Amino acid sequence: MATVRAFSVPGVRMIVYSGDHEPPHLHARKLGHWEVKVYILEADAAMIQSLKPPDARMSRTDRRAIVEGVGRHRLELLTEWEAAQTE
C-alpha cells in the first residue's frame, strides 16, 4: 500500500494497493464520508466508481479535484500503479 504522491486533495486520502487487480486505479477515501475507486485510464465521467457506502454523497469540489488531478498527472499515476504492482 502506497499513498499517492502525484497529487493530493485536502481531506482525501488516496492510496494505490500493491498487487491490486487491473485496470489501473487508486482508492480515495474521505474518512467518515465515502470511499471510491478512481480508474486512471477512464474518461472523466466514468473515472470515479464504486462509491461506498451506497448512500454516500461526494461533493462536486472533491469530485472535480480528483478528476482534474488524475487528468493532469495520469502518467505519474500510472508509474505509481506499476511500481506498486511489483512490490
MARKOLKOL-864971 format. One line per 8 residues: number of its first residue (from 1); their letters; for each residue y, z, x of N, C-alpha, C. Coordinates in Angstrom, 1 decimal. Example, Ala and Ser with C-alpha at 12.3 -4.5 7.8 and 13.67 -1.06 7.14 Angstrom:
MARKOLKOL-864971
1> AS> -5.7:7.8:13.2:-4.5:7.8:12.3:-3.3:7.8:13.2  -2.2:7.1:12.8:-1.1:7.1:13.7:0.0:7.9:12.9
end
This chain:
MARKOLKOL-864971
1> MATVRAFS> -1.2:0.0:0.9:0.0:0.0:0.0:1.2:0.0:0.9  2.2:-0.9:0.6:3.4:-1.0:1.4:4.6:-1.2:0.4  5.6:-0.5:0.7:6.9:-0.6:0.0:7.5:-2.0:0.4  8.0:-2.7:-0.6:8.6:-4.0:-0.4:9.9:-3.8:0.5  10.0:-4.6:1.5:11.1:-4.5:2.5:12.1:-5.6:2.3  11.7:-6.7:1.6:12.6:-7.9:1.5:13.9:-7.6:0.7  13.8:-6.7:-0.3:15.0:-6.4:-1.1:14.7:-5.1:-1.9  15.7:-4.5:-2.5:15.5:-3.3:-3.3:16.3:-3.4:-4.5
9> VPGVRMIV> 15.9:-2.6:-5.5:16.7:-2.4:-6.8:16.8:-0.9:-7.0  18.1:-0.4:-7.1:18.3:1.0:-7.3:17.4:1.6:-8.4  16.7:2.7:-8.1:15.9:3.4:-9.1:14.6:2.8:-9.4  14.2:1.6:-8.7:13.0:0.9:-8.9:12.2:0.9:-7.6  10.9:1.4:-7.7:10.0:1.4:-6.5:9.2:0.1:-6.6  9.2:-0.7:-5.5:8.4:-1.9:-5.5:7.4:-1.8:-4.4  6.1:-2.2:-4.8:5.0:-2.0:-3.9:4.1:-3.2:-3.9  3.6:-3.5:-2.7:2.5:-4.5:-2.5:1.3:-3.8:-2.1
17> YSGDHEPP> 0.2:-3.9:-2.9:-1.0:-3.2:-2.5:-1.9:-4.0:-1.6  -2.5:-3.4:-0.6:-3.4:-4.1:0.3:-4.6:-4.4:-0.4  -5.2:-5.6:-0.1:-6.4:-6.1:-0.7:-6.3:-6.4:-2.2  -5.1:-6.6:-2.7:-4.9:-6.8:-4.1:-5.4:-8.3:-4.5  -5.5:-8.5:-5.7:-6.0:-9.8:-6.2:-4.9:-10.9:-6.2  -5.3:-12.1:-6.2:-4.4:-13.3:-6.3:-4.0:-13.4:-7.8  -3.0:-14.0:-8.1:-2.0:-14.6:-7.3:-1.0:-13.6:-6.7  -0.2:-14.0:-5.7:0.7:-13.1:-5.0:1.6:-12.4:-6.0
25> HLHARKLG> 1.6:-11.1:-5.9:2.5:-10.3:-6.8:2.8:-9.0:-6.2  3.8:-8.3:-6.8:4.1:-6.9:-6.4:4.2:-6.1:-7.7  4.2:-4.8:-7.5:4.2:-3.9:-8.6:5.6:-3.2:-8.6  6.3:-3.2:-9.7:7.6:-2.5:-9.7:7.5:-1.4:-10.8  8.1:-0.2:-10.4:8.0:0.9:-11.3:9.3:1.7:-11.3  9.7:2.0:-12.5:10.9:2.9:-12.8:10.3:4.1:-13.3  10.2:5.1:-12.5:9.5:6.4:-12.8:9.9:7.0:-14.1  8.9:7.2:-14.9:9.1:7.8:-16.3:9.5:6.8:-17.3
33> HWEVKVYI> 9.6:5.5:-16.9:10.1:4.5:-17.9:9.1:3.3:-18.1  8.8:2.6:-17.0:8.0:1.4:-17.1:7.3:1.1:-15.7  6.3:0.2:-15.8:5.7:-0.4:-14.6:5.4:-1.8:-15.0  5.6:-2.8:-14.1:5.3:-4.2:-14.3:4.7:-4.8:-13.1  4.0:-5.9:-13.3:3.6:-6.8:-12.2:4.7:-7.9:-12.1  5.0:-8.3:-10.9:6.0:-9.3:-10.7:5.3:-10.4:-9.9  5.1:-11.5:-10.5:4.4:-12.6:-9.8:5.4:-13.5:-9.0  5.2:-13.5:-7.7:6.2:-14.0:-6.8:6.4:-15.5:-6.9
41> LEADAAMI> 5.4:-16.3:-7.3:5.5:-17.7:-7.4:5.8:-18.3:-8.8  5.9:-17.4:-9.7:6.2:-17.9:-11.1:7.7:-18.2:-11.3  7.9:-19.0:-12.3:9.3:-19.3:-12.7:9.9:-18.0:-13.3  11.2:-17.9:-13.3:11.9:-16.7:-13.7:11.5:-16.1:-15.0  11.3:-17.0:-16.0:10.9:-16.5:-17.4:9.5:-15.9:-17.4  8.6:-16.3:-16.5:7.2:-15.8:-16.5:6.9:-14.8:-15.4  7.9:-14.5:-14.6:7.7:-13.7:-13.4:7.2:-12.3:-13.7  7.9:-11.6:-14.6:7.6:-10.2:-14.9:6.6:-10.2:-16.1
49> QSLKPPDA> 5.4:-9.5:-15.8:4.4:-9.4:-16.8:3.7:-8.0:-16.8  2.9:-7.8:-17.8:2.1:-6.6:-17.9:3.0:-5.3:-18.0  4.0:-5.3:-18.8:4.8:-4.1:-19.0:4.0:-3.0:-19.5  4.1:-1.8:-18.9:3.4:-0.6:-19.3:4.4:0.5:-19.3  4.3:1.4:-20.2:3.4:1.4:-21.4:3.9:0.2:-22.3  3.0:-0.2:-23.3:3.4:-1.4:-24.1:4.7:-1.3:-24.9  5.1:-0.1:-25.2:6.3:0.1:-26.0:7.5:0.4:-25.1  7.4:0.2:-23.8:8.5:0.5:-22.9:9.5:-0.6:-23.0
57> RMSRTDRR> 10.7:-0.3:-22.6:11.8:-1.3:-22.6:12.4:-1.3:-21.2  12.6:-2.5:-20.7:13.1:-2.7:-19.4:14.6:-3.2:-19.6  15.5:-2.6:-18.9:16.9:-3.1:-19.1:17.1:-4.5:-18.6  18.1:-5.2:-19.1:18.4:-6.5:-18.6:18.9:-6.4:-17.2  19.6:-5.3:-16.8:20.1:-5.2:-15.5:18.9:-5.1:-14.5  17.9:-4.3:-14.8:16.7:-4.2:-13.9:16.0:-5.5:-13.8  15.8:-6.1:-15.0:15.0:-7.4:-15.0:15.8:-8.5:-14.2  17.1:-8.6:-14.4:17.9:-9.6:-13.7:17.8:-9.3:-12.2
65> AIVEGVGR> 18.0:-8.0:-11.8:18.0:-7.7:-10.3:16.6:-8.0:-9.7  15.5:-7.8:-10.4:14.2:-8.1:-9.8:14.0:-9.6:-9.7  14.3:-10.3:-10.8:14.1:-11.8:-10.8:15.0:-12.4:-9.8  16.3:-12.0:-9.7:17.2:-12.6:-8.7:16.7:-12.3:-7.3  16.3:-11.0:-7.1:15.8:-10.6:-5.7:14.6:-11.4:-5.3  13.7:-11.6:-6.2:12.5:-12.4:-5.9:12.9:-13.8:-5.6  13.8:-14.4:-6.4:14.2:-15.7:-6.1:14.9:-15.9:-4.8  15.7:-15.0:-4.4:16.4:-15.1:-3.1:15.4:-14.8:-1.9
73> HRLELLTE> 14.4:-14.0:-2.1:13.6:-13.5:-1.0:12.1:-13.9:-1.1  11.8:-15.0:-1.8:10.5:-15.4:-2.1:9.6:-15.6:-0.8  10.1:-16.2:0.2:9.4:-16.5:1.5:9.1:-15.1:2.2  10.0:-14.2:2.2:9.8:-12.9:2.8:8.8:-12.1:2.0  8.8:-12.2:0.7:7.8:-11.5:-0.1:6.4:-12.1:0.1  6.3:-13.4:0.2:5.0:-14.0:0.5:4.5:-13.5:1.8  5.3:-13.4:2.8:4.9:-12.9:4.1:4.4:-11.5:4.0  5.2:-10.6:3.2:4.7:-9.3:3.0:3.4:-9.2:2.2
81> WEAAQTE> 3.2:-10.0:1.2:2.0:-10.1:0.5:0.8:-10.4:1.4  1.0:-11.5:2.2:-0.1:-11.9:3.1:-0.4:-10.8:4.1  0.6:-10.2:4.7:0.4:-9.1:5.6:-0.4:-8.0:5.0  -0.1:-7.6:3.8:-0.8:-6.5:3.1:-2.2:-6.9:2.8  -2.6:-8.1:2.6:-3.9:-8.5:2.3:-4.8:-8.5:3.6  -4.3:-8.4:4.7:-5.1:-8.3:6.0:-5.2:-6.9:6.5  -4.5:-5.9:5.8:-4.6:-4.5:6.2:-5.9:-3.9:5.9
end
